[in-house]
């Protein structure tokens, strides 16, 4: 076997450390010593028998809320063991660090996170889309907390939306149960729910790491945004919720900005439709103005000429019809006159006959006369008399 260079040995050690499951993502308990801040934070953890070099790279300092560390402080640090070939030493690259009293909480956080991850509570396909323009919003938080006031300021300056608040404890005993009850009370009554509170220590935010609350968030049919703590904080509800915001204010801004985008898109669409209608109208007007009006005058003259001929034909037809009607009426009158002359009225006037009446009825025959008064209508007047005797 050919000999290895020192650099090759260092690289082999580094690769071996990185690939060792027992040295990746581990938690180490110890006392801080030799802490220095040179952009990157360097220190060591020691116990009664050993010392372990540690480094917090500058890119990781934002996720650690207990900086600066103090010598003599007992902490729990999470990270991976790696090596630095420059002096053939190994160290712990620290990603998370908490005072030892909080180490147990963080261990429970990691255990629950792993459990729920395996059950699929964090799966992207289980998440419900956040509505772009919710008409109603539910907020589960403390009515006395600053988080509610911060969100209210955002919504006051945004598009109109109906807001219902479920007052809940967000810290201490019973907080997780109180938040879960608020979620159940709002589920199905609003289009979107925000749960959250302002920043605090791991203990302050622990309600949002409770399994009971995580399962209530997962079971909720209404989309949920989790806005808890500050930018660097991570809680279980952030992972289970349909969307995560770094702070309560950011959660409100997420909703308002989405609504504003819809309004902006609606305005752009309306303006596009108006512009299209205007262009279409202008095009039609131009087409009309370009038509040869002389051609239309010829078409109109032809139409009027045709209508004149039709009118003349109708006039002749009406004249013929009227003549026929008049002739028919005259014949009816003549026929009526002939019939009238054959009646008893004509006979009275032309032949000197008389018409006899009794009781208003004309008596045409003597056999129908009765004794008593009668009236006779003659050619030149009327005669009234009395019938005393009748011979038939």
C-alpha distance (Angstrom), angle and dihedral (degrees) to the residues before:
residue distance angle dihedral
X1 . . .
X2 3.78 . .
X3 3.79 115.8 .
X4 3.84 117.9 -102.9
X5 3.75 125.3 -129.1
X6 3.78 119.7 -117.0
X7 3.80 89.3 -109.9
X8 3.80 90.9 51.9
X9 3.79 90.4 51.4
X10 3.83 90.9 49.2
X11 3.81 90.6 49.9
X12 3.80 90.9 48.5
X13 3.81 91.3 50.8
X14 3.81 90.9 48.1
X15 3.82 93.0 49.9
X16 3.79 90.4 46.9
X17 3.79 92.2 52.1
X18 3.81 92.4 47.4
X19 3.80 92.8 50.4
X20 3.79 95.1 47.3
X21 3.85 110.1 103.0
X22 3.77 91.3 -156.5
X23 3.80 92.0 60.9
X24 3.81 100.2 43.6
X25 3.79 121.9 89.8
X26 3.79 95.4 -4.2
X27 3.81 131.8 155.3
X28 3.81 119.4 -128.3
X29 3.79 125.8 -167.7
X30 3.81 119.7 -153.7
X31 3.79 149.9 118.1
X32 3.79 119.7 -80.1
X33 3.79 116.9 -118.3
X34 3.82 134.5 167.1
X35 3.82 95.7 16.0
X36 3.83 113.3 -177.6
X37 3.81 132.6 171.1
X38 3.81 115.8 -145.3
X39 3.81 96.7 149.1
X40 3.77 86.5 -75.3
X41 3.82 112.3 58.8
X42 3.80 117.4 -124.1
X43 3.81 126.5 -170.3
X44 3.78 142.7 129.7
X45 3.78 134.2 -118.6
X46 3.77 116.9 -141.4
X47 3.75 139.6 -179.5
X48 3.78 131.0 179.0
X49 3.80 94.6 -66.1
X50 3.83 112.0 20.5
X51 3.79 146.8 34.9
X52 3.84 125.5 -144.6
X53 3.79 121.2 -164.1
X54 3.82 114.2 -132.4
X55 3.81 136.6 -170.9
X56 3.80 131.7 -169.5
X57 3.78 107.0 -159.2
X58 3.79 115.9 -139.4
X59 3.80 90.9 -114.1
X60 3.83 89.9 61.3
X61 3.82 100.0 47.2
X62 3.81 93.0 89.9
X63 3.80 91.8 66.9
X64 3.81 94.9 52.7
X65 3.80 115.8 79.4
X66 3.82 99.5 -178.0
X67 3.81 97.6 70.3
X68 2.93 133.2 160.4
X69 3.80 95.2 50.5
X70 3.76 119.5 -146.7
X71 3.78 125.3 -140.2
X72 3.78 110.9 -106.2
X73 3.82 93.8 29.4
X74 3.78 114.7 129.5
X75 3.78 111.7 -134.8
X76 3.78 142.9 165.9
X77 3.81 113.4 -128.5
X78 3.82 126.2 -165.4
X79 3.77 122.4 -156.1
X80 3.80 146.2 91.8
X81 3.81 131.5 -72.8
X82 3.78 113.9 -118.8
X83 3.78 136.0 158.2
X84 3.75 137.7 -120.3
X85 3.78 110.5 -143.1
X86 3.79 93.9 -159.6
X87 3.81 91.7 83.3
X88 3.80 100.1 7.5
X89 3.78 93.0 -111.1
X90 3.78 132.1 134.5
X91 3.80 129.4 -139.4
X92 3.80 143.8 177.0
X93 3.81 113.7 -103.8
X94 3.83 98.9 -146.7
X95 3.82 119.6 -146.3
X96 3.79 98.7 164.8
X97 3.77 131.9 23.3
X98 3.80 131.1 176.5
X99 3.79 136.0 167.4
X100 3.78 109.6 -87.5
X101 3.83 92.5 -107.6
X102 3.80 88.7 62.6
X103 3.74 95.0 44.4
X104 3.80 92.9 88.1
X105 3.80 91.5 54.8
X106 3.76 92.0 50.6
X107 3.82 90.3 49.4
X108 3.81 89.3 53.8
X109 3.81 89.0 48.2
X110 3.81 91.4 54.6
X111 3.79 93.0 45.8
X112 3.82 93.2 51.1
X113 3.78 90.6 44.4
X114 3.81 90.5 54.3
X115 3.82 92.1 46.0
X116 3.80 95.8 50.3
X117 3.80 91.4 42.8
X118 3.79 90.1 58.2
X119 3.82 90.8 48.2
X120 3.80 91.1 54.9
X121 3.82 98.4 -115.0
X122 3.82 90.1 133.4
X123 3.81 95.9 45.4
X124 3.83 114.8 129.8
X125 3.82 91.7 -136.1
X126 3.83 89.6 59.7
X127 3.79 93.2 58.4
X128 3.83 122.2 99.4
X129 3.83 117.9 -134.9
X130 3.80 115.1 -106.6
X131 3.84 109.4 -116.8
X132 3.79 112.3 -113.0
X133 3.81 94.0 -142.2
X134 3.82 112.3 21.4
X135 3.79 114.5 -172.7
X136 3.81 92.4 -157.8
X137 3.80 133.6 30.5
X138 3.80 133.1 -166.5
X139 3.82 122.7 -154.3
X140 3.79 121.9 -162.8
X141 3.80 109.9 -162.9
X142 3.78 142.0 98.5
X143 3.79 113.3 -59.9
X144 3.81 87.7 -146.1
X145 3.80 95.7 49.9
X146 3.78 127.2 103.8
X147 3.80 89.8 -126.0
X148 3.81 92.2 71.6
X149 3.81 92.1 49.2
X150 3.79 91.4 49.3
X151 3.81 91.9 51.4
X152 3.81 91.9 45.4
X153 3.81 90.6 57.9
X154 3.79 90.6 54.5
X155 3.80 94.2 48.6
X156 3.82 92.8 46.3
X157 3.81 89.3 61.8
X158 3.80 95.1 43.5
X159 3.82 137.2 71.2
X160 3.80 117.0 -57.4
X161 3.80 116.3 -82.3
X162 3.82 134.2 162.8
X163 3.82 110.5 -116.8
X164 3.81 128.1 -162.5
X165 3.82 119.7 -172.4
X166 3.81 123.5 -152.9
X167 3.80 106.1 -160.0
X168 3.81 110.3 -137.2
X169 3.78 141.2 166.4
X170 3.79 108.5 -106.5
X171 3.80 100.0 -175.7
X172 3.78 137.8 39.8
X173 3.78 133.6 12.8
X174 3.80 114.6 -5.4
X175 3.81 93.6 11.6
X176 3.80 95.3 119.4
X177 3.82 91.1 49.7
X178 3.82 91.0 47.9
X179 3.82 93.0 51.5
X180 3.82 91.5 46.2
X181 3.81 90.1 51.6
X182 3.81 89.8 51.8
X183 3.79 90.9 52.0
X184 3.81 91.9 51.0
X185 3.81 91.2 47.9
X186 3.83 92.1 54.6
X187 3.80 99.0 37.6
X188 3.80 110.0 115.2
X189 3.82 93.5 6.8
X190 3.80 97.4 81.0
X191 3.81 136.8 35.0
X192 3.82 96.3 -125.3
X193 3.83 138.4 14.1
X194 3.81 130.5 -152.2
X195 3.81 120.5 -163.3
X196 3.77 121.4 -173.0
X197 3.76 155.4 104.2
X198 3.78 138.1 -151.2
X199 3.77 127.1 -83.8
X200 3.76 128.1 -64.9
X201 3.77 144.5 135.2
X202 3.77 124.4 -55.5
X203 3.81 88.4 -95.5
X204 3.81 91.7 50.8
X205 3.80 92.3 52.9
X206 3.79 96.0 40.0
X207 3.83 95.3 108.3
X208 3.81 87.8 70.3
X209 3.82 89.0 56.6
X210 3.81 94.9 55.7
X211 3.81 116.6 116.3
X212 3.81 91.1 -137.2
X213 3.81 91.6 60.6
X214 3.79 93.5 41.9
X215 3.80 90.8 57.1
X216 3.84 91.8 46.0
X217 3.82 89.2 54.6
X218 3.81 91.0 48.2
X219 3.83 92.9 48.6
X220 3.82 94.2 49.4
X221 3.82 112.7 109.3
X222 3.80 92.6 -157.9
X223 3.83 115.9 80.6
X224 3.83 112.1 -100.5
X225 3.80 131.7 -155.0
X226 3.81 116.1 -159.9
X227 3.81 112.6 -149.4
X228 3.80 107.9 172.7
X229 3.80 132.4 157.9
X230 3.80 124.3 -34.3
X231 3.78 134.0 -34.6
X232 3.82 93.3 -84.3
X233 3.81 95.7 48.7
X234 3.79 121.6 98.9
X235 3.78 123.7 -172.8
X236 3.79 133.7 175.3
X237 3.81 93.8 -107.4
X238 3.82 88.6 59.9
X239 3.79 88.0 62.2
X240 3.82 97.4 43.0
X241 3.82 98.3 42.4
X242 3.80 121.5 92.7
X243 3.82 89.3 -115.9
X244 3.79 135.6 10.2
X245 3.80 128.8 -143.5
X246 3.79 123.3 -170.2
X247 3.84 93.5 -130.3
X248 3.83 138.1 5.4
X249 3.81 88.9 -102.4
X250 3.80 90.2 52.2
X251 3.83 89.2 51.0
X252 3.81 90.9 55.0
X253 3.80 91.0 45.7
X254 3.79 89.9 50.7
X255 3.82 89.8 58.2
X256 3.81 95.9 42.1
X257 3.80 94.4 47.0
X258 3.80 91.2 50.3
X259 3.81 90.4 50.7
X260 3.79 91.6 46.6
X261 3.81 90.5 52.1
X262 3.80 89.4 55.3
X263 3.81 90.9 49.7
X264 3.81 91.3 47.6
X265 3.80 91.2 49.6
X266 3.81 90.0 48.5
X267 3.81 90.9 51.6
X268 3.80 92.0 48.8
X269 3.81 90.3 49.3
X270 3.81 92.0 49.4
X271 3.79 91.0 49.1
X272 3.80 90.6 48.6
X273 3.81 91.7 50.9
X274 3.82 91.2 48.0
X275 3.81 91.7 49.2
X276 3.81 91.3 47.7
X277 3.81 91.6 49.7
X278 3.81 90.8 48.5
X279 3.80 92.2 50.3
X280 3.79 91.6 47.4
X281 3.80 91.7 50.1
X282 3.79 91.7 48.8
X283 3.80 90.5 49.5
X284 3.81 92.2 51.4
X285 3.79 91.6 48.4
X286 3.79 90.6 50.9
X287 3.79 91.0 50.5
X288 3.81 91.3 50.9
X289 3.78 92.4 48.1
X290 3.79 91.1 51.0
X291 3.84 94.0 56.8
X292 3.86 115.5 107.6
X293 3.80 102.7 -108.8
X294 3.82 90.3 -164.0
X295 3.78 88.1 64.3
X296 3.78 90.1 53.1
X297 3.83 90.5 49.8
X298 3.81 89.5 54.7
X299 3.77 91.0 49.0
X300 3.80 90.1 48.9
X301 3.85 92.7 48.3
X302 3.79 90.2 50.7
X303 3.79 90.4 50.3
X304 3.84 91.8 49.3
X305 3.81 91.5 48.6
X306 3.76 90.7 52.6
X307 3.78 91.4 47.6
X308 3.87 89.6 51.1
X309 3.78 91.3 54.4
X310 3.78 90.3 48.6
X311 3.82 90.2 50.0
X312 3.82 91.8 50.5
X313 3.78 91.0 51.3
X314 3.78 90.9 49.3
X315 3.83 90.2 49.3
X316 3.81 92.0 53.5
X317 3.78 91.2 45.9
X318 3.78 92.0 49.7
X319 3.81 91.2 48.0
X320 3.78 92.4 52.8
X321 3.79 91.1 45.7
X322 3.81 91.5 49.8
X323 3.81 91.6 49.6
X324 3.76 90.7 51.3
X325 3.80 90.9 49.0
X326 3.81 92.7 50.0
X327 3.80 92.7 47.7
X328 3.76 90.2 50.2
X329 3.78 92.2 48.7
X330 3.83 91.7 48.6
X331 3.81 90.8 51.4
X332 3.80 89.9 49.4
X333 3.78 89.5 52.0
X334 3.80 92.2 48.5
X335 3.77 91.6 48.2
X336 3.79 89.2 46.9
X337 3.80 91.2 51.7
X338 3.78 91.1 52.4
X339 3.74 91.4 50.3
X340 3.77 91.1 45.4
X341 3.80 91.3 52.8
X342 3.79 90.3 55.5
X343 3.80 92.7 56.8
X344 3.82 125.8 95.9
X345 3.82 90.2 -104.2
X346 3.81 89.8 63.4
X347 3.78 90.1 43.1
X348 3.81 91.0 56.0
X349 3.78 91.4 53.7
X350 3.81 99.9 38.7
X351 3.83 103.8 32.3
X352 3.83 102.9 31.5
X353 3.79 95.6 -114.8
X354 3.82 125.0 149.5
X355 3.82 133.0 -137.2
X356 3.81 117.9 -138.0
X357 3.86 122.6 -147.9
X358 3.81 133.2 -172.6
X359 3.80 121.7 178.3
X360 3.82 90.8 -7.1
X361 3.84 93.1 -57.1
X362 3.80 123.1 113.2
X363 3.83 111.6 -120.9
X364 3.81 109.1 -150.7
X365 3.85 96.6 176.5
X366 3.83 134.0 44.4
X367 3.80 91.3 -131.6
X368 3.77 88.6 66.7
X369 3.82 95.6 51.5
X370 3.76 119.5 107.7
X371 3.78 130.8 -156.9
X372 3.76 112.3 -93.2
X373 3.77 138.3 53.5
X374 3.80 122.2 -9.1
X375 3.81 138.5 174.5
X376 3.78 126.9 -143.1
X377 3.82 124.9 -158.1
X378 3.77 110.7 -153.3
X379 3.81 136.3 176.7
X380 3.76 94.8 -90.2
X381 3.81 103.5 25.8
X382 3.81 149.9 -39.3
X383 3.85 130.5 -63.0
X384 3.81 125.8 -160.6
X385 3.80 121.5 -161.2
X386 3.78 147.2 138.5
X387 3.82 129.2 -99.2
X388 3.79 111.9 -136.5
X389 3.80 101.9 163.7
X390 3.82 134.1 19.9
X391 3.84 125.3 -159.8
X392 3.80 119.1 -172.3
